Amino acid sequence: MNIVNVDYDGLIPNNVALGRDVRVKRALEKWHPGYINWWNDMGPEGFQESLVYLRTAVSVDPKGWAKFDYVKMPDYRWGILLAPAHEGRKIPFGRHRGEDAWQEVPGEYRAMLRRLVVIQGDTEPASVEQQRFLGKTAPSLYDMRNLFQVNVEEGRHLWAMVYLLQKYFGTDGREEAEALLERRSGDADTPRMLGAFNEKTPDWLSFFMFTFFTDRDGKMQLEALAQSGFDPLSRTCRFMLTEEAHHMFVGETGVTRTIQRTCEAMKEAAVDDPYDVEKVRKLGVIDLPTIQKKANLHFSLTLDLFGNEISTNAANAFHAGLKGRFREERLKDDHSLESGVYPVLRLIDGKIQNEDAPALSALNMRLRDDYVHDCNNGIGRWNKMIAEIGIPFEIRLPHVAFHRHIGEFAGVHTDTNGNLLSDAEWEKKKSYYLPSDGDKDFIESLMQPETEPGKFAGWIAPPKVGIDNKPGDFEYVKIA
């Protein structure tokens, strides 16, 4: 079978010759009804019968990999798609650098590799669960469609990880695949594995911030896993990155359009002071200081996903050749890190300062630094637009020590500049830095649905162009 094109003849679309792999085909067909039950229970609430204008992968050729058409979400053709193999690919880092990439799981790394796959797999259904009620308050059919596109592709990313578990990890893999359908975001007894994926996504600004910040972490993790010496994981993640780009587009442009509408409304009403929150809110838009607070919240929650700055697990995964660094192939070092150092921010004698640590142990810190740089690029584009409209305000990322629950700064409070605060000072000031109950209530009051084609809620600007070059009044969702 041509690896570029996707076989749609069977129950499970794929480009991995599933028809010739009877054992795995049967295992996935047995898993399929449980997945559909999960989707119907935990997918977008109230829209399972609606026709949605979605893209579906028909190829893994980046020049033309998807087609668009109306489909009911439970009928979406989720499948297993791997990027084309690179003939003669070598392991690019770690102790096995230069050896042939593995096509089967190395026995000595089986448990470590399975955990990497399971953690990545667990994030995918979690975000669908977090976002399941958002369709009911969509600011437009365009935004509703983008939400549902993100949701079905997170579902496909779950399939991607489940395929690896079913094919390469035997009984253990089948049990892990079942458990991925049993955990629930925010559930007291069976929560998702990572903290940020147990938070609520109560409104559309939260959704846009999540897809800007948290899906960007997803990009960083997938980029690192795409370097893996285990070739099926590398190829799986390389294609997932193609889809992940749209999720970050939804987040960045969603926040951009929110900010744009706020700035335009301020200009129209001759409101010059962005900190005059009540006056801005009377315009029916989200004030810029509250947008800053939401960014503070989602950035800090996402930083926790990178784990401890000094990590034996990350070191072991790199040394073993299982998980590399962001864009490993572009880095100019020995790709083994046995003797190098990397600066790590730590709390030393009551002060936050850099301390050189073994580079192998500091891999989480390095990936987080790459992430912060990537976030700043996006925020720079928001600030450019604010400046062009003529509002005196800048969105800024808070200090990496701010509002942390994992790692070096989990036990301290700081302000957004990284200055240490006592517990009493934090309690007094935290509503300046994070959304208060009043902020949340105000945002929720704006979340009134707009379902007429071409119309948008008053708090958000229309996009510059439509999806698939469709006109402004295109009916992206035909609500049942």
Rosetta blueprint (number, residue, H / E / L):
1 M L
2 N L
3 I L
4 V L
5 N E
6 V L
7 D E
8 Y L
9 D L
10 G L
11 L L
12 I L
13 P L
14 N E
15 N L
16 V L
17 A L
18 L H
19 G H
20 R H
21 D L
22 V H
23 R H
24 V H
25 K H
26 R H
27 A H
28 L H
29 E H
30 K H
31 W H
32 H H
33 P H
34 G H
35 Y H
36 I H
37 N H
38 W H
39 W H
40 N H
41 D H
42 M H
43 G L
44 P L
45 E L
46 G L
47 F L
48 Q L
49 E L
50 S L
51 L E
52 V E
53 Y E
54 L E
55 R E
56 T E
57 A E
58 V L
59 S E
60 V L
61 D L
62 P L
63 K L
64 G L
65 W L
66 A E
67 K E
68 F E
69 D E
70 Y E
71 V E
72 K E
73 M H
74 P H
75 D H
76 Y L
77 R L
78 W L
79 G L
80 I E
81 L L
82 L L
83 A L
84 P L
85 A L
86 H L
87 E L
88 G L
89 R L
90 K E
91 I L
92 P L
93 F L
94 G L
95 R L
96 H L
97 R L
98 G L
99 E L
100 D E
101 A L
102 W E
103 Q L
104 E L
105 V L
106 P L
107 G H
108 E H
109 Y H
110 R H
111 A H
112 M H
113 L H
114 R H
115 R H
116 L H
117 V H
118 V H
119 I H
120 Q H
121 G H
122 D H
123 T H
124 E H
125 P H
126 A H
127 S H
128 V H
129 E H
130 Q H
131 Q L
132 R L
133 F L
134 L H
135 G H
136 K H
137 T H
138 A L
139 P L
140 S L
141 L H
142 Y H
143 D H
144 M H
145 R H
146 N H
147 L H
148 F H
149 Q H
150 V H
151 N H
152 V H
153 E H
154 E H
155 G H
156 R H
157 H H
158 L H
159 W H
160 A H
161 M H
162 V H
163 Y H
164 L H
165 L H
166 Q H
167 K H
168 Y H
169 F L
170 G H
171 T H
172 D H
173 G H
174 R H
175 E H
176 E H
177 A H
178 E H
179 A H
180 L H
181 L H
182 E H
183 R L
184 R L
185 S L
186 G L
187 D L
188 A L
189 D L
190 T L
191 P L
192 R L
193 M L
194 L L
195 G H
196 A H
197 F H
198 N H
199 E L
200 K L
201 T L
202 P L
203 D L
204 W H
205 L H
206 S H
207 F H
208 F H
209 M H
210 F H
211 T H
212 F H
213 F H
214 T H
215 D H
216 R H
217 D H
218 G H
219 K H
220 M H
221 Q H
222 L H
223 E H
224 A H
225 L H
226 A L
227 Q L
228 S L
229 G L
230 F E
231 D H
232 P H
233 L H
234 S H
235 R H
236 T H
237 C H
238 R H
239 F H
240 M H
241 L H
242 T H
243 E H
244 E H
245 A H
246 H H
247 H H
248 M H
249 F H
250 V H
251 G H
252 E H
253 T H
254 G H
255 V H
256 T H
257 R H
258 T H
259 I H
260 Q H
261 R H
262 T H
263 C H
264 E H
265 A H
266 M H
267 K H
268 E H
269 A L
270 A L
271 V L
272 D L
273 D L
274 P L
275 Y L
276 D L
277 V H
278 E H
279 K H
280 V H
281 R H
282 K L
283 L L
284 G L
285 V L
286 I L
287 D L
288 L H
289 P H
290 T H
291 I H
292 Q H
293 K H
294 K H
295 A H
296 N H
297 L H
298 H H
299 F H
300 S H
301 L H
302 T H
303 L H
304 D H
305 L H
306 F H
307 G L
308 N L
309 E L
310 I L
311 S L
312 T H
313 N H
314 A H
315 A H
316 N H
317 A H
318 F H
319 H H
320 A L
321 G L
322 L L
323 K L
324 G L
325 R L
326 F L
327 R L
328 E H
329 E H
330 R H
331 L L
332 K L
333 D L
334 D L
335 H L
336 S L
337 L L
338 E L
339 S L
340 G L
341 V E
342 Y E
343 P E
344 V E
345 L E
346 R E
347 L E
348 I E
349 D L
350 G L
351 K E
352 I E
353 Q E
354 N E
355 E E
356 D E
357 A E
358 P E
359 A L
360 L L
361 S L
362 A L
363 L H
364 N H
365 M H
366 R H
367 L H
368 R H
369 D H
370 D H
371 Y H
372 V H
373 H H
374 D H
375 C H
376 N H
377 N H
378 G H
379 I H
380 G H
381 R H
382 W H
383 N H
384 K H
385 M H
386 I H
387 A H
388 E H
389 I H
390 G L
391 I L
392 P L
393 F L
394 E L
395 I L
396 R L
397 L L
398 P L
399 H L
400 V L
401 A L
402 F L
403 H L
404 R L
405 H L
406 I L
407 G L
408 E L
409 F L
410 A L
411 G L
412 V L
413 H E
414 T E
415 D L
416 T L
417 N L
418 G L
419 N L
420 L E
421 L E
422 S L
423 D H
424 A H
425 E H
426 W H
427 E H
428 K H
429 K H
430 K H
431 S H
432 Y H
433 Y H
434 L L
435 P L
436 S L
437 D H
438 G H
439 D H
440 K H
441 D H
442 F H
443 I H
444 E H
445 S H
446 L H
447 M L
448 Q L
449 P L
450 E L
451 T L
452 E L
453 P L
454 G L
455 K L
456 F L
457 A L
458 G L
459 W L
460 I L
461 A L
462 P L
463 P L
464 K L
465 V L
466 G L
467 I H
468 D H
469 N H
470 K L
471 P L
472 G L
473 D L
474 F L
475 E L
476 Y L
477 V E
478 K E
479 I L
480 A L
